[in-house]
Amino acid sequence: MRKWLPYLLAVLAGSGTAIADPAAGVYIGLRGIGSWGMLDDVTASGLQGTLEERNVEDPTAGLGMTLGYRFKDLPLRTDMELAHRFRMDFDLRDVGGAQEVGYENNLATTSALFALAWEIRNSSNWTPYIGGTAGWVRNHSSVDRNVIGAGSTTHDNDTDDLGLGIMFGTTWDFSENWGMDFAYRYINLGEVDTGVMANNDQITADYESHEALITVNYRF
């Protein structure tokens, strides 16, 4: 196996360089994000009764900008993404206690992510790839805490965490300087935390997202 390893690595490293790559170099992009967000491991403290999950999944959308580099001699690309996901709504309720309390949470997420992808280069204008992404995530929780029959208050809290994801997709180079990316990404967007609210109640959860990414790229 040892004597074959250098040849195997050479084949992999050269998989994208046998074909001339005029698209190598620096690029910028505008990205649209459509996602299906889900909460997992929802936990609560300070409740009067039992936490009931009314809705913990919701579609959302976002916009992002990318700055990247496509290597010429290796079938690799890397980019930085700055993005904002506008709103994910989820509803929880504290039931069975002296007062019933509803929690309507509007969640917005800002992220700065680094991605590294392995490209399968070929003689066509379509380049499939697979990669991973990691970086900083800030989840902004804005909760309408509604004591049924007694009014409501709003509570805001930010949580910074690490986002980790995997992705695969394809790039369509439709002109000398322009291209489009179509990709799927699964990403864990870290912890969501309401902070301590009016009655010392607090809710935390893990935020996951399945995302469809469409990016228009310009290469310099």
N, C-alpha and C positions, 0 to 999 in steps of 0.2 A: 504493500500500500504506500509506503514512504516514497518509493521511486516514482510512483504515478502521481503523487500529490502536486509536485511543481507543474506538471502538465495540465492537471485539472484546474489549478488556480489560474494558469495562463489562459486556458479556454474561457473560464468565467470572466476574467478581467478583460479579455478581448471580445466578449460577446457583443458589445456595443460599439466596438471601434473598427471592426472589419468594414463597416459601412461608413463612408465619410459623413460627418455630422456638422452640417452648416449651422445648426441651431445651438451649438455650444456657446457658452458665455453667460453674461448677466441678463436677467429678465425681471420685469415687474409685472404684477397682475392685480386684477380686480376680481374678487371672489364673492359669489353668492352661496349662502348656506341654507339648506332646508333640512330640518332635523326632527326626529321623534325623540323627545326627552322623557326620561323615566327616573323616578326616585326609588332607591333601594335602601334597606337597613334603616327605616324610619324609626327614630327613638324619641321619647319625650320624657320630660321631668316636670314636677310641680303641678301635674294635672289633678283635678278633683275626681275624675272618673277614669274612663278607658279611652284611649285614642282610637278613633275610627278613620280609616283611609277612604275618603269619598272619591278622590281622583288624584292619582299620582303619575299619570302619563299625559303628555300634551304635545302637539306639533308646534314648532316655532321656526323662526327664520332669523338670518343674520347676514351681515356684510363684512367683508374683510379685504385687506390689502396684503400683497406678498412681495417680497424681494428675494430673488434666488439666483443660483448659479448652476449651470449645467456643464459638467466636466467634459472635455473633449477626449481625453485618453483613457478615461474610465467610464463605464456605463452608470454613472451616479449623478444625482441632482440633489441639491439642498436648498431650502428656503426658510425664511422667517415670515410668519403670518401674524398680523395684528387684526383681531376681529371682535365684533360685538354681536351677541345673540340677544334679540330685543325682549322677548317675553315668553316665559313658560308659566302657565297657571296650574297650581295644584291646590286642592281643597282637603282639609282635615277637620276633624271635630272631636271635642272632648265630651263624651256622653256618659250618663249614669251617675253623675255627681250632683251636688246641690244646684248647680247652674250648668246649662249646656252652652258650650263655647265653640264657635266656628272660627276656623283659621283659613282665610283666603289669601294665598301667597302669590304675588307676582314676582317672578324670578328673572333677573337679567344677568348676563354673563359677559365679561370682557376677558380676552385672552391674548397672550403673546406666546406663540408656539414655534418651536424649531422642528423641521422635518428633514429626514434623510430617506431617499428612495433609490432603489435599484431598478434601472431601466432595461427593458428587453428591446434593444435597438435592432432595426431591420431596414430593408430597402424601401418600405412604404412611408407614407406621411403619418402613420399611426404608431405611437410608441407606448406599449403597456408598461406599467411599473407597479412595484409594491414597496411599502416603506412603513416607517414608524414616526411618531410625533410626540414631543414632550415640551412642557414649558409652564409658564405662570398663568394661573386662572384666578379671577376675582368674581365671586358670586354675590350679587346684591339681592338680598331678600327684603321685600316690602310686604308686610302682613297686615291685612285688615282683621283685627281680633274682635269678633262680634259676640258679645254676651247676649244670648237670645232673650229678647224682651227688655234689655237694659242698655242698649247702645253699643257703639264700637269705638275702637282706637286703632291707630296705625303705628306700626313699629318697623324701623329700617335697621338692617345690619349687613355689613360686608364681611366676607370670609375669603382669605387668600389661601390658595392651595396649589398642588402640583397636578397638572393634567397629563394623562398618558393615553396614547391611542395607536391604532394600526389602520392602514389604509391601502387601497389598491385602486388603480384607474388606468386611464390612457390619455395621451396627449395627441391632439390632432394639429399638425403644423400645416395650416392652410395657405400660408404665404411665406415669403422670405423672413419677415420680421414678426408675424403674428401667429398665435396658436391658441388652442382652447384645451382645457383640462376637464375631464369628466371622471369623478372619483366617488367612491364610497369610503366613509371613515367611521369606525367605532372609537369613541373616546370617553374615558372617565374624567369628568370635569370636577372631581373633588367633592368637598363637603359643602353642604348648604346648612346654614345656621340662622335661626330667627333671632338669636340673642335672647336675653332674659326679658320677658314681657311683664304686663301689668300685675299679674298675680304670681310672679316668680316662676311662670311656666316657660318652657323652652323646648324647641323642636329642632332636631338635626337629622340629616339624611345624606345619602351618597347619590350623586347626580351622574347619570350615564346618558349618552346620546348616540343615536344612529343617524349619520349625516350623509346627505347627497351634496356634493361640491361641484360647482360649475365655475370655472375661472377663465377669464380672457387674459392672455399673456402678450406682452410686447418685449421683444428681444432687441438689445442694443447691438 
